[in-house]
Amino acid sequence: MDKNKRLDLSYSQMKWETVFKRLLIVMSAIILLLVVGVFITLIVESWPSIKSLGIGYLWGKVWDPVNNIYGAYPFLIGTLLTSFTALIISIPFSYAIAIYLGEYNPKGWLSDLLKNTIELIAAVPSIIYGFWALFVLVPVVRQLETKIHVAPYGVGVFTASLVLAVMIIPYAAALGTSLIRMVPSPLKEGAYALGATRFEVIRSVILPYTRSGLFAGILLSLGRALGETMAVTVLIGNTSAIAHTFKDIFFGPGNTMASVIANEFAEADHALYLSALIELGLVLFFVTVIINLIGKRIITKYTNN
Amino acid sequence: MDARIGIRNTKSILFKSFIIFLAFVVTLPLIIVLLYIIKQGVMQVNWHFLTHVPAPEGEKGGGIANALVGSLLIVGMSSLVAIPVGILAGIYLSENPGTKLAYYSGLCVDILQGVPSIVMGIVVYFWIVKPFGFSAISGSIALAIMMLPIVIRSTEQTLLLLPPSLKEAALSLGVPYHRVILKVIVPCGFAGILSGIILSIARIIGETAPLLFTALGSNYLTTNVTGAMESLPHLIFTYATSPYDDQHDLAWGASFILLMFVLILNIVTKLITRKWKIQL
């Protein structure tokens, strides 16, 4: 091989190098463009609704596509109620799992079994939970509702919250476990050396140390619950009318932002109707993204320290 | 003094039992849920079920061949788009951690991960369905966007774990940069990247919401990717909410098949990460 040919070879290699580096940049830029595109699309398509309904859209109590009246309040309430109820139900269970796996029994077959089961539960698609709940959970809830004297719909905010809780428990538990395992052992050993019991170590060392991380975990679970669509759509009962008593709001059928989009998007037959639905999507996008980003930031800050 | 210690120990033991009780009391019913779905579904599955399309409303028999083929096609097309883009973006993020582009792309990966799937459905509807009509392609694009963050993050995290001396050794031998990445770095992190890919497929194979406005659904067995196409989760959604018992049976069977896909993919991911001792 003479010298020139070798130089040519390395020249073509260098060309490839530049091409490859540019390709990497383009691919990362695509992610950026995607997010900008999503944002712009949502703004542009919901613009007619933003312009003609104004800010009052958010607390308008009536959603009546027939008469072209759109208020997002019933869906905001439905989304907040289902998400927060699910969160409250899930917190004790997910913390218990996290403390058990993180502190009491970090190794061994029983904790492996529990951990793997939790992971399997997390992997089940939400539509399957929705389907199961529709046929098994709804009749049970119906019986409960007859007992406490509310209309026995079976479907509604309460049922949807139960299933949402099932879906966020594994997530919050896995996050909590890894946080609790990150507590530096000298801290715990110090407390034990001073004569603290297990409970006291958990209460006064582990929980305070992981506080901000656990808070971030709650935020991330909330973000999940807010955007969850299919199980809720199947179970929420789909009514846009607001019930009068709290008991009815909680146990009766309702709607969330995600479920009303899933149900009505395909049948939105005039421009303002469609646009009002997309504005719901825009609100949902903002809220979930902000909650997620705050949660993620806290977690990364925490793990870096 | 002794009595105090007794009380504190009792408290500790009580708390422990309480924690164990809570941890297991929630897991047991969930296992029962899984077993119930498997029991309901396994009765439906046979050769006829896998190779026939759903029977008309009210008629017995039929299967889910259209949804099975549709799901595999849609997920396959999503993977074709998401895997190369995701891996390359992940390489960029791990190789250039300080740059502005890496910072903003990383932020956008976090944002994408938080976007509700139904919102993704709306957006892809306006991008592709409105100009071109309902199609399997539009469904795969929505799902590909949902795969991206998982593939990117797992690639980035795996590559960051590799010792820098690997790359330095290759570079000092005069190997060009792209060959170092493609022939040294990526093969070394292969297991981690692969498990991220499989995990992302497991995540999106059960996604329903983005498909409602994109791939829609179809009662026919079709491989035409420019037309509407059925998928397993969409079939479960439509048949679960229908009034016919036969359609519920189809939905149970489809749930079982979908569940098996998801569980097997998750177990495979676990085996890979365990064998190569990589933490995701």
Interface residues (C-beta under 8 A of the other chain):
Chain A: Q13 M14 W16 E17 V19 F20 K21 L23 L24 I25 M27 S28 A29 I30 I31 L32 L34 V35 G37 V38 T41 L42 E45 P92 F93 A96 I97 I99 Y100 L101 Y104 L114 N116 T117 I118 E119 L120 I121 A123 V124 P125 S126 I127 I128 Y129 G130 F131 W132 L134 F135 V136 V166 I169 T197 R198 F199 E200 I202 G223 L226 G227 E228 T229 M230 V234 A258 I261 A262 F265 A266 I278 G281 L284 F285 T288 V289 I291 N292 L293 K296
Chain B: R8 N9 K11 S12 L14 F15 K16 F18 I19 I20 F21 L22 A23 F24 V25 V26 T27 L30 I31 V33 L34 Y36 I37 V85 L88 A89 I91 Y92 L93 E95 L101 A102 Y104 S105 L107 C108 V109 D110 I111 L112 Q113 G114 V115 P116 S117 I118 V119 M120 I122 V123 Y125 F126 W127 I145 L148 I152 P176 Y177 H178 R179 I181 A202 I205 G206 E207 T208 A209 L212 F213 P233 I236 F237 A240 T241 H248 A251 W252 S255 L258 L259 V262 L263 N266 K270
